[in-house]
Amino acid sequence: MGDRLPAQRSAGYDAAKVAAALDAAFAPDDALTQAFVVTWRGQLIGERYGLGATSNTPLEGWSMGKSIIATLLGVLMQQDDYTLDQPAPIPEWQSPNDPRRNIRIRDIMQMSSGLRIRAEQDPEYVYDGRLPDHWYYYTAPNAFAYAATRPQQWAPGKIGRYRNTDPVLGSYLVRLAVERRGENYHSFPQRALFDRLGIRSAVLETDASGNFLSQGADLMSGRDWARLGNLYLQDGMWNGQRILPQGFARFVSTPAPSWEADGRPIYGGFFWLNRDKTFPVPADAYYMAGAGGQYTIIIPSHDLVVARLGRYAGARPGGDSLRRALSLLMEAVPSKR
């Protein structure tokens, strides 16, 4: 898959089933689907857009941005700035007796740092009338400082919890590495990643301190979300160049040990896993997911990437529509096995 996503002739797949999948993705009307993009073997085989959207419209991905953070960290690992198993060099944790010095970058990416906040996604969360800390990352004047000052609740790598603390810290690590190199932090995502993939629509919003809030304040066009998914389908290679370390796609798509130990093998490295068959596609699928029904799904067994974006109000019917569309796509393209 090159800089563009050229249309593919129907040789090798069932074009009628792909067309039916597009219809399913947009029905009923209250699914409020804004973009549905399908690539097979790196080629565009189907796309459609809702009212007001085009192939160039940046669409809100919400927590799909966590996978952008994973990718930027992967770029830095390929460039020898970081390794997965090194302790995260967060400046606020460097006192000799600070237990957070033991948190590895791997733990952060697997949502297993063990840092404490009140997050509504926690199995033990009980609403008490207060806004969960999870959301404070969007309003804090310096989200990185807030994340870095959270106390330790559990030993790192032991308990998996979906908390915004960890992706915010991952984004903090990106800034630390880029500025340590003397480079411009705000241009880094575009020049080091997006330009290399042909992505032109990315918008990463910041807090008041200029920190990228990629844990959930990010926009790209449907085609560009699909491009990012194809980088993983190709194990981090693009046009013959290695952008992510060899095996990095396997890392992000492998169940985090802490989540697996908890009986929930559904999270990898800032990517969700289809081990619980959330979607009617093989269990090897993994995906970016954002609030309101935003998904970029990578299905290695079928060489497929599917990007679905929609309006928040249509999340529930949109999810049903997406599942119907995916079932049709499983009939439309052959398995590699």
N, C-alpha and C positions, 0 to 999 in steps of 0.2 A: 504494500500500500504506500503510494507515494504522497507527494504534496497535495494532490487533489484526490477526490473520491469519484473516479469515472464510473459511469453507468455500465453495468455488466449485462451481456446478453444472457438469455435464459438457459444456455447450455450447462447441464450439470445440476440444475435445480428446477423446481416446479414453480414457474412464474405465476401461475394462477393461484397457487396456495400462498405465495408471498403477497399477492394483491389482496387475497382474502384476509391475511393477517393485518394488512394496513387498514382494511375496513373495520376489522374487529377492534383494533387499537383506538379507533375514534368513535366507537359506539358503546353505549348511547351518548347522546349529546352532553349529558351531565358528567361524563368522564372528563370533559374539559382538557382533552389532550392537546398540547401545543406543538409537539414534535415527536415523530417516530421515525427512527433511522435504523436501517438494517444493512450490515455489511457481511459478506461471506467471502472467505479467503482474501480479505483485505479490499474487496471491491464493493462498491455501493450497489445493492440490488433492490432497494426499496426505501422510499422516504415520503413523508407527507407532513403538512404543517397545518395548525389551526388558525383561526381568524386572527390576523394581525402579526403572525409570525412567518418568517421565511428561513431559508437555509443559512442566512447570515445573522439572524437575530440572536443576541446573547440572552439565554434563558437561565433563570435562577436554579442552581443545582443544590442549594442548601448543603447538607452534610456530604454530598458527593465531593465537596472540597477537601474532606479528610484524605481522600485518595490522591488529590493533587499534592497535599503535603507529603504523603508517602513517596510520590514520584520525585518530588524535589529532593527529598532525603536520599532517594536512590541515585539521583544524578550526582549528588555530593559524594556518595560512597564510590561511585564509578570514577570520580575524580580524586579519590584518595583523601578526602577531607574527614570522613567518618568511617567507622565499621559498626556492624550491628551490635556486637558484644562489648563495645567499650562503654564505660560509665558515661552517662550524659554530662557534658561539661557545662552545666548550668551554673553561672557565677554565684548565685545565691546559695548553692549547696556545698560550697568548698571549705567550710569550717571543718576541722579535723573530726569532730564528734557528731557531725550531721549525718543521720542515717540515710538521707536521700542521696548521698554520694554513691551509694551502691546501685542506684537505678540505672539500668542500661538503656541504650537507645532501643534495643529490641523490646524491652518491657514497655516503653512508651508507645511504640508502634502497635503493640499487641493489646493496648488498653489495659495494661497490667502493672502500672507504676505503683499502685497501692496508695496513692495520695487521696486524701479525704476531701470530698465535697458532698453536698446534698444534691443528688441527681435523680430526676423523676424516672429515669430508665432503670434504676437499681431495683432488683427484685424486692428488697426490703423497704423501699421508699413509701412513706405515708405522708400525704398532703396535710400540712398544718396551717394553711393560710398564707404562708410566706412563699415568695418567689424562689424556686430552686436555684442553688448556686450555679447549676449548669448553664443558666441563661445569663448570668452576670458577665460572662465573657463578651457579650455583645454591647455592654454598656460601660464597662470599666474603662477609665481613661488610659490604662496601660494593661491590656489583657495578659501580656507576657509576665509582667511583674506580679499580677494577681495569681497566675498559675504557679509561678516559681515559689510563692510563699505559702502554698497549701501544705498542711502538715501530713506526716506519714500516718496512714491508718493500718495498712498491712505491709508485710515484707514484699518487695517487688517480685513480680513473676509468679505470684501465688494465687491471686484472686483477679478474675477478669470482670471489669465493669465498664459500661459504655458511659464515659464521662468526658466532657469537653476539655478537661484539664490536659489530657495526654496529647491530643492533636494540637492544642495551643502551644504546648511545650515543644512538640515537633516543629512547629512553625518558628518558634524561638530559636531552635537549633539551626534552622536554615539561615536566619538573620545573623546569628553569631558567626557561622562559617564564612558567609559571604563578606561580612565586614572585616573579619580577620584577614581575609585575602586582599583587603583594600579595594573591593569592588562595590558597585552601586547595588544596594539591596533591592530597591524598587524595580529596577530593570531586569533583575536576575531571572525571575520566572519566564519572562518573555524571551530573553536571548539565550538562556541555557536550556530551555525545554520547549516552549511553545513555538518559537521560530523554527526549530529543528523538525517539528511535526507538521508545519504548515498551519498552525493554529493562529488565527488573526482576531478572534472575537473575545478572548479571555478578559474578564474584568474581575480583579481580586480587590475587595474592599478592605479598608484599614480602620483601626481604631484611632482615637485622637492622637496617639503617639506614633502613628505611621506604621503600625504592625499589621501585617496581613492577617485578616480574620478568616482564613481559609477553612476553618472548622465548620463554616456555614454561611459565608457571605461572598459568594462566587458565582459568576455567570459565564456561560459559553454557549455557542450555537449547538444544535443537535449534532451537526456533522463534526464539530470539534470535540464534543464529548465522545463521539464514536472514534475519532482519531486517537484520543487518549486510551480508550479501551483496546484499540488495535496494537498500541505499543506493548501492552501486556500479552496479548495474543501471540505476538512475535518475540516473546521473551526478552523484551527490552532492546530489540534491534529495530533500526529504521533506515531504509535506503542504504543498507550495508554498513551502517555505523552503530556501534554499541552505545546506547544512551544510559541504560540501567545495567547493573552488574549481572553477569550470567547467574541464573538461578534466583534472581530477585523476585520474579513473577511467582516462582514456586513458594518462596517465603511468604509473600502477602496472601497467597491462596491456600496455605496450610493452617489447620486449626491451631490457635494459640494454646499451649499446654495448660495455661491457667483457666481458660474457658472450657477446655475439654475435661479437665478435672472436675469442673462444676457441672458436668453433664450437659453442657451447651457448646458443642463443637461448631459454632456458627460464626466465629470471628477469627480473622487472620491478622494481617498487618495493615490496619486502616482500610480493610476491605471486608465485606460480609461474604459468607460462604453459604452455598445452597445445600449443605448437609442435611438440613431439616426439610428439604423439598418445599421451601417457600414458593418456588416457581416450578412449573411442570417441564423442567429441563433436567439433564443429568446432574448428578451430585458433584461433578467436577467443576460446575459453574461457580463463578464468584462475581461479586458485583459492588459497584459504588451505589450508595443509597442516600437519598436526601428527603427531608420532610415534604409532605404534600404529594408524594408519588413520583419522585425523580429517581431514575435508575439508569445506570450503564452496566449491562450484563455481558460478561465474557464467558463464552461457552466453548472451551477448547475442543471438546469431542466432536463438535460440528463446525469448527472454524468460523463461528458466528460472534458478532458483537451487535448488541441491540441497545440503542439509546432511546429512552422514553422520558419526556418531560411534559408537565401539565400544570394547570392552575391548582393552587392549594385546595380550593373548595371541592375539586373533583377527585380527591385522593382515593376515597373508598371505591366508587364505581370505576375509577381509572385503574386501580389495582386489578379488579376483576377483568377489565378489558385487556390489560397487559397479559394476564394469564391465558386468556383465550387466544390472543395473538401469538404468544409463545408456543402454545400447543400446535397451532397451524404451522409455525416455522419449523417445528420438529419434524413435520411431515413434508416440508418443502425442500429441505436440504439433507443430503446423506450424512450419516455418521462416518467418521474416519476409521471406525473399528469394524 
